[in-house]
Every structure is written in C-alpha cells, then in structure tokens.
C-alpha cells in the first residue's frame, strides 16, 4: 500500500530516462517472431508490449512487477530465515531504497529480470524442479543474469535440500550452462554484427 501510494502517480507521466526513446523505438518494431533471430531482452519486450496492448500504458506491468518483487523479497527472506519479521525488514529495506522507487515503474530499466532470478532461488527452497526454467527465462529478460549463475550454484549447494535433490538441481543448472554455451557458439556467427563477444 505504501509503495502504491508513493509510485502510482508516475504511471500517468511520460518517462524522462535517456534510454526510454530507444526502448520505445525498439518496442514499436519488436514482435514475437524476433525471438529466434536476435539476442535481445525478449522477455522484457514481451512484457512491455503486453503492458502497452492490454493496459494502454507501457509502465503498468513494470509497476505490477515491482509490487511482485517486494512480495517475493518478503517470502524469500522469510523462507530462508524462518522468521516473518526478517521478511518484513527485508521488504522495508527494498522499499526505502531510492533507486528501487525511482526505477520501479520505468520501462527502460524494468525489474522483470530480477524477479525471475529471485524466483528461481525461491523455487530452489520450495520446489526445485522448475527453478532452472525461471533462471533460464531471466536471461532473456536481461543477459547480465548469466553472471549470477555461480551464486545460484553456491546457493543450491548450501541449501537445505536433500543431497540427492541438490545433485539433480545442480545437474539441471549444468544443462543450462551447456545450452548457453552451445547457443553462444552457434549465434556468435549468425547474429547481426557478426562475431559477438562479451
């Protein structure tokens, strides 16, 4: 309720961030068929496109995603610590962050990637089987998520999962590593711009 009260007014305003014009221009030409033709944050564009077509406002789904991120922060922290108070404190820490509030309703720097990544960690604790899927999708919201893979593997190794489930979970993330390496090897020659590097 506090978050909605503070940020709901920004939904009616046009963004002023520098990158917004490029995002808006790309969104005008983006379609679902682009998924197989270029390596872009397609999940981000899909959500922004849905926001534009369903709500008539590019900022609505980023706003909803930010609300979901606050709730997921609470549940994730409460699950790890087994203390609801710790979950409330973590949610308040995110909510008081000026950076979070400033970027919470922006289409240029949306939160879809972090909610997908955090959800993959939350699933490790609750029901590990779909966790790699959420992580994999987060990569297509922001490629930087790949850099968090070592932390995810460490989180799984240190989790309270039974040993057998840990092994299966780590193997499933290993499959993602193989898929990403193979995709990079294939796409680096066929993507626009020729040879692609990090």
C-alpha positions, 0 to 999 in steps of 0.5 A: 500500500505504501509503495502504491501510494508513493509510485502510482502517480508516475504511471500517468507521466511520460518517462524522462530516462535517456534510454526510454526513446530507444526502448520505445523505438525498439518496442514499436518494431519488436514482435514475437517472431524476433525471438529466434533471430536476435539476442535481445531482452525478449522477455522484457519486450514481451512484457512491455508490449503486453503492458502497452496492448492490454493496459494502454500504458507501457509502465503498468506491468513494470509497476505490477512487477515491482509490487511482485518483487517486494512480495517475493523479497518478503517470502524469500527472506522469510523462507530462508530465515524462518522468521516473518519479521526478517521478511518484513525488514527485508521488504522495508529495506527494498522499499526505502531504497531510492533507486528501487522507487525511482526505477520501479515503474520505468520501462527502460530499466524494468525489474522483470529480470530480477524477479525471475532470478529471485524466483528461481532461488525461491523455487530452489527452497520450495520446489526445485524442479522448475527453478532452472526454467525461471533462471533460464527465462531471466536471461532473456529478460536481461543477459547480465543474469548469466553472471549470477549463475555461480551464486545460484550454484553456491546457493543450491549447494548450501541449501537445505535440500536433500543431497540427492535433490541438490545433485539433480538441481545442480545437474539441471543448472549444468544443462543450462550452462551447456545450452548457453554455451552451445547457443553462444557458439552457434549465434556468435556467427549468425547474429547481426554484427557478426562475431559477438563477444562479451 
